[in-house]
Amino acid sequence: MSYEENTIIGRNAVLEAFRAGKTVDKLFIQDGCQDGPVKSILRESRKQSTLVKYVSKEKLDSLANHEKHQGVVAVTAACDYAEMEDLFAAAKEKGEDPFFILCDEIEDPHNLGAIIRTANLAGAHGVIIPKRRAVGLTGTVAKVSAGAVNYTPVVRVTNMARTIEELKEKGLWFVCGDMDGELMYQQNLTGPIGLVIGNEGSGVSRLIKEKCDYIASIPMRGDIDSLNASVAAGVLAFEIVRQRLAAAKK
């Protein structure tokens, strides 16, 4: 199966893509373009909460492979995004407590693809990613997921902190991975849960960490101090699986 983002070039083509309901990951507009047609495109982009970036003409020329772009270029997602209700529906269909993986500003497409693959194999009911300062469902993400994007819904949200608060109101507890946390084996990771995985370089952001109910650490015995984000996601996700299986036997 082929997973490719689609670059759409030119005002009319971009406007029609929005009106046709295509999922536009990013909209690039040339600095200073504010005329009527561009305003119409921006109005459509707000309906999807599409990430809009104002860039130089040189940048747009590069994105458009030097084709005539009229100051507008859009990039569509390689796969469709899901809605939050889809994640809860997946949990309900399996008769399980919700288990979601939240990615806090994961920027590397290989990491996100691997996390989606892990989510599927660990039985998570979906993955949640932010719209800004993070990679979306690119072709590379889809390929690295090894097909998991076809089975594990991915939701993209505008505000991760607010999303956590809203999910708490629906009964979820949240745990994030951090070296300063309590050993993961000593945490109760059963029940409805959201696992937060932080940025490759800076980890879980301060605000998101404050929203979490638990902070879990992974025991490490080596000479360096951190795991790759997708590896950490796998270790923590399967500790949740282990605890769920143990609880089911009681």
Secondary structure by P-SEA (a helix, b strand, c coil): cbbbbbbbbcaaaaaaaaaacccccbbbbccccccaaaaaaaaaaaaaccbbbbbcaaaaaaaacccccccbbbbbbcbbbbcaaaaaaaaaaacccbbbbbbcccccaaaaaaaaaaaaaacccbbbbbccccccccaaaaaaaccccccbbbbbbccaaaaaaaaaaabbbbbbbbcccccccccccccbbbbbbccccccccaaaaaaccbbbbcccccccccccaaaaaaaaaaaaaaaaaaaaac
